[in-house]
């Protein structure tokens, strides 16, 4: 076994400190610490090169494709369906079947007109308190609605991409306050998840939730606010080091006056509040509009490279491969920033299927929750526990911690969340409440399937288990050990 450089680092603490640093994470010894170390070390292991032939994918590659584009583990039926296809055929089928709209009916209030600032100011203290309680209740309902969609959707790739963009173009209920705006943003991200990245950025620049979250609604010629321009360059399109402070200031002038009119329910750029003077952005000068600034942004070589690198980290590995990333960026440029074209390139590449990248990513809390429920075919009696468990595990959807979203990776794991994750998997596998029989039924299907013991393990885990299962173990024992193995936390 060979470890990637930088995975393990000694601490500066004294001999009494029973901890080490792994991939930037301080890990205390004790058996939870050993499990965490095992997870991090497994994510650093370098493995032999994969076969890059164009033959039928087989079970292993089909499992890898569906796992990375879904929520962790696909069903036996789905994996077998894809196993007979070539990589190109499988990815074409996957991309041609994605949905643009959710199948779960939304909460009944999503068409309500949000309360305006003027209306709120005219409220009594009690009315404001009731409004706050209503927004909090609706926010929890919105989170439950999305969990329900992720559990039941026939297109898990759509929800994985929506979650990806939710963590890219972040907005938070804590700042935006009005759940209706976050619901509409969720629809926007889903509809544009596989489209033109430039168009998605243009829509985000006019999205009411984003205007409120990054103070775009407060940006005027007399009182410039640079928040959106700064995050647009640093987090959304170019990355640090690829713009100047002047570019930010000048772009903010171009974005001034963009307002969401709550009475009319539309976004417009007010001539009165807009700075219509000459701006210079990335060396080009003119009286730019929002779209003209974005056009200039996407002419920068860093733009395609930035989003290609982010897709690589999301679907392949936390370790960048500059050659692969540049190839994906080239596809983005040639296709006019088509997200589908970039994904097709990535998901059919040798790099994606390389055995060195299997088990390199840690499942997020949403992937653990939704993926395990889908694996066992459970039908949640209520989504409230999912919302609560996601929050406890560190991923409170619609409420990312900062504008950078969730860092993910090994940050998902600590001694508390690891134990909680394993307890959840154990309870899901046993079934809970009214879902008890459903969970056992799916477990029975796995136990009684025609898969060999080795195939069962390969179905559930991306790489061999940390604790090998004894050859004479029963199939039930094998499944129990496999699900509780730390490798089940990886993908």
N, C-alpha and C positions, 0 to 999 in steps of 0.2 A: 504493500500500500504506500503510495507517495502522496504527500500533502502539499497543497498549494502554498506558496510563500505568503507570509503575513497572516496565516490563520491563527497561529499561537504566539503569544507574547508574554514574557515574564512580567509580574507586577513589581512595583517598587516597595511593596509592603514588607514588613519584617517577617521573621520565621514563624511568628504566632499567627500570621494571616493565612488561613487555610483556603486560599482561592488563587485562581489563575485568570489571565485574560485570553479569551478566544474570540478572534474576529472582532475585537473591540468590546466584547461583553465580559464583565467580571462574573465569574462563576465560582460559587462556593462549593466545597466538597460535601460529601453526604450523598445518599443515593439519588435525590433529585438532581444534584449537580452532576453526577456521573451521567445521567440520562441526557442532560442539556449538552454536556461536553460531547457525548456520542453523536447527538444531532448535528452539532456544529462541525465536528470532525468529518462526519459523513458528507456534509455539504462541501467539504474542501478536498475530498478524495479525487484523484485523477485516475481515470480508467482508460482501458484500451480504446482505440479508434473504432467507430462503427463502420459496418459495411455500407457503401453508398450506392449499391446497385439499384436499378430501376424495377426490380421484380416486385411481386405482390408484397405488401407491407409485412404481413404476418402478425401474430397476436401481440408481440412486444412493441412494434412500432405503432400499431393501431391503438394499443393502450396508452402509449406515450402521447400521441396526438390528441386523443379524446380527453386524457387527463389534464393536459396543459391548456386546452381550450374550453374545458368544462370546469367542474368543481372537484377535481381530485381523482375520483375513480368512476369509470363508466360501467354500464351493465355488461354482462357476458354477451348478451344478444347484440348490443351495439358494437362491441369490440370485434366479434366474429363477422359482423356485416362489413366492417371496414377492413378486416384483415386480408380479404381477397383482392382488395384494390391496390393499385399503385399509389405512390405518394400523391402524384398529380390528380389522379381520379378521386382520391379520398378528400383532398383539400378542396377540389372543385365541388364535390358533393356538400362538404361542410359549409362552404361559403355561399353556395346557391340556396341553401335551406335556412339561412338566418332570417329571423323576423325583425321587422322595424317597429312593431307595436307590441305592447304587452298583451298577454292573454287574460290577465287577472283584472276583473272590474275594479276601477279606482274607488276610493272613498267618495261618498255622495257629495261632499262639499267642494270638490276640486273646481267646480264652475262658479263658485261664489266669488263675488267681487271683493278683493282684499280691502280692509279698512284703511282709509287714507290717513295721512298724518294729521290733516285738519280735523277729520272726524274724531280721531283719538284725542286730540287736544281739547275737544268740546265735551269729552266724556267725564263723568264723575269718577271719583276714586274707586268706587265699587264697580262701576262699569269697566274701568281699565283692568281691575283685578280679574273680573270675569273673562275679559278678552284674553288676558295673559293665560288663564287656565285653559281657555278654549284652544289657543295656539299650541300649548304644551300637549294637550290631549290629541290634537290633530297631528302634531309632529310624531308622536308615538304611533298613531294609526298609519301615517305615511311610511314609517320604517317597517311596520308590519306588512303593509301592502307590498313593498319591494321584496322582503324576505319570501312572501308567498309566491311572488312571480318567479323568483330564483329557484324555488323548490319545484314548482309545477311546470315551468316553461318547457316546451319541446325543443327550444333553441338555447341551450345553456351557453353557447358561444356568444350569443347576443348579450346575455346578462354579464358574462365575464368582461366583454368589451365595454359595456355600460359602466361597470364597476371600475374598469381601468380609466375611463375618461372622467368618472366621478372623482378619482384620486389625482387626476391631472388638472382639469379645470375645476378646482375645488370651490365650494361655497358651503356655508354652515348655517344651520337653523339658529344657532346661538346669535349670529350677527344679523341674518336676514329676517328672522323671527316669523315671517309669514310662510306657513307650509305650502300654500298654493304655488308660490314662486319656485320652491324646490321641486315640487311635483312637475311643473312645466319644464324646468331645467333637466330633470331626469328623462322626460320624453324627448327633449331636444338631443341629449347625449345618445339615447338609444337610436333615434332616427338617423343621426349622423355618424354612428359608430363605425360604419364601414364605407363611408362616402369620401368626399373630398376634404382633406384636412384643412385646406385654406378656407373653404366654405364653413366648416365647423367653427373655426376661429372667428370668422365674420359674425356668425350667429351668436357666439358667446359674447362678443363685444357689445351686442345689443340685448343681451339676456337680462331681464329685470333682477334676478337673483344675483348675478355677477355685478351688475351696476351698484346694487346695495352693498354687497359683500366687500368690494374693493373701492367703494366711495366714488364710483364714476358719477353717481347722481349729484355729487357735490363739486364736480369739476367744471369751473366756468372760466371765462377769459380774465375776470377780475380776481378770482381766487383759484388758481390752478391746483389740481390734486393729481399727483403723479403715481398713485398706488397702482392703478390698472396698467399703465404703461410700463412700470417697473416689473410687475409680475408677468406681464405679457412677454417681455424679452427674456427675463431670467428663468421663469418656470414653465411658460407655455410654448415658446417657439425657438429660442436661440441658446439659452443656457448662459451661465456666468462667463464673463470674459469676452463676449461677442458683441458688445454694445458699449456705448459711452454714456456718461451722465447727461451730456448734451442731447444725445438721441432720445433719452427718456423725457427730458424737459420739452423738447420740440414735439415729440409724439403726444405728450399730454395736452399740449396746446391744440393739436388736431382733434383730439377726443373731447375737447371741452364742449359743453352744451348738450351732450347726449343725455336725454332724460326719459324716464318712464312716467307716463301720465296715468296715474291710478284711476282717475275718473273715466278716461277714454280707453284704458287698457292697451295703450300703444307706446312704442319707443320712437322718439323723434330727436333730431338734433336742432336745438333752438338757435335761430340766427342771432337772437339777442344775447345769448350766453356764450356763443361760439367765438373763438379767436380766429378770424379769417385772414390774419396776416401771413406773410411768407415764413415757412418753417424749413429747416434743413435737417433731414433724417438720413443717416447712413450716406452722407455726401450728396444727396439729391435735394433740391430746393423747389418749393412750390406752396400754394395755398391748399394743403392736402386735406382730404376727407379721411374718415376712419378707414374705408376700404383701400384708399390709395396708400396709406401708411402700411397697411397689412400686405398690400402687393409688394411694397419695397422690402418688407421683412422677409417675405418668402423668396425674394431674389437672392438673399444672403446664403452662401454655401452652408453655413452652420445650421440653417433651419431643418433641412432634410436629415442631416447627420444627427441632430438633437433628437428628433422624434424616432429615428431608426434605432438609436441607442436605447431609448426608453422602451421601445417594443422588445428589443433584445433582452433587457433586464427583466421585463415582465414575463416573457414566454420561454426564454432559453436559460440564461445564467446571470448571476450578479457580477460575474467577471466579464469585462468587455472583450470582444474580439474585433479589433479595429478593421481588419480586412472584411469580415462578414458585415459589420455595421456599414462600412462604406458601400458595399454592394447593395444593401437594402436601401440606403440613402439614394444611390443612383437610380434604383427602380422608382423611388418616390418622385424624383425630379422628372424622369422621362414620362411618368404616367400622369403628371400634373397633380401630384400629391394625393394620389388615390390610396386610401388606407387599405382597401381590398387588395390592390396590387402589391403593396408592401407585405401584407400578411401572407399572400400566396407565395411570394418569394421566400419569406422567412420559414413558413411551415413546410415547404418542399425542399429546403436546403439540407445539405449534409450536416451543417452545424447544428441544426435543430435536433436531428436524430442521433448525433454523436453520443456514444455511451458515456463520455466524460461529463455530459451535462445532465444525465439522469440523476434524480435525487439531489440536485444542486439547489433547489428552491424550497423554502419553508412554506407550507400552506398557511394562508391568512386565516383569521378567525372565521370569516364568512365562508371560506372554502371548507374548513373543518365542519362547520355547522351544516351548511347546505349540502356539501358533498356526502357527508355521512348519512344524512336523512334521505337523500336521493338513492344512495347505495342500498339502504335497507328498505326502500319503498315506503317510508313512513308518511302518513298524512297528518300534519300537525293539527291538533285540536284547536290551538290558538298560536298566533305568531308572537304573542307577548313574551314568552320565555326566550324565543330566539333573539329578540331585540335586547333583552336583559343580558343574555349570555354573551352576545356579541360585544356589548358594552364592557362586561366584566373581563373579556379576553383582549380588550384594547382596540376594537374596531366598531365604533358607534357610527353606523352609516348615517349620512346627512349631517354629521357633526365631526368632521375631521379635526384633529388637534390644532393645525395651523394651515396657512395657505399652501404650505408644501405638502399637505396631506399626510398619509401614514408612510413612514420610511420602510416598514415591512422587513423582510428577510429575518435575520436572527433576532431583530428587535421584537418580533412577535413572542419570543420564548423567554420566560424566566421561571424561577422555581415555582411560582404560584400558578402562572398560566399553563405550564406544562402539566401539572397535576390536574388542573381543572379540565384541560383538553382530554386527558386520558380517562378521567371520570365520566365525561360526557360521552365519549365513544363507548365505554363499557355500558352506560345506561341505554344509549341508543341501540346497541347490539342486543340488549336484553329486552328492549321495548319499554315504554313508559305509559302509564295511564291507559287511555283507550287505544293507544298505538301498540300495546304490548304484543298482541297477536300478529299485527302487521310486521313488526320487527322480527319476530321469531319465524314468520313465514318466509321472509326473504333470506334469513339466515339458513333456514332449512333448505331453500332452493340451492344455496351455495354448497351446503354440506352434501346434498344428494345429486349435485350436478355430475356430468360425466368427465369433468376436469380431473386430471391427476392432482396429487397433493402439491407437486412442484408448480403446476399451472395455477392452482388456487393462490399460492403465495405470490406468483408473478402477476396475477390479476390485481391483488390488493396493494402490492408494494412496488415502488419504482426501481429499487435495487434490493439485493439480498438482505434479509433481516439481520439486525444486530445480534440477536440471540437465535441461533439455528434451532429449528424445530426437530425434536428427536424423530428418527425414521419410523418408530413404532407408535407415535402419537396418533390418537384417533383424529378424524377429520374435524370434529367439534373442538378438540383441544388445539389442533393446528390453527383453526380460525381464531380462537380466543387469543392464542399467543401472537398471531400475526397482527391482529388489530391493536394489541397492547404494545407492540414493538415500536420503539421511537421512530423507526423508518416510516411508519404510517403517517407521521407528521410531515413527511417530505413529499415532493412531487417531481 
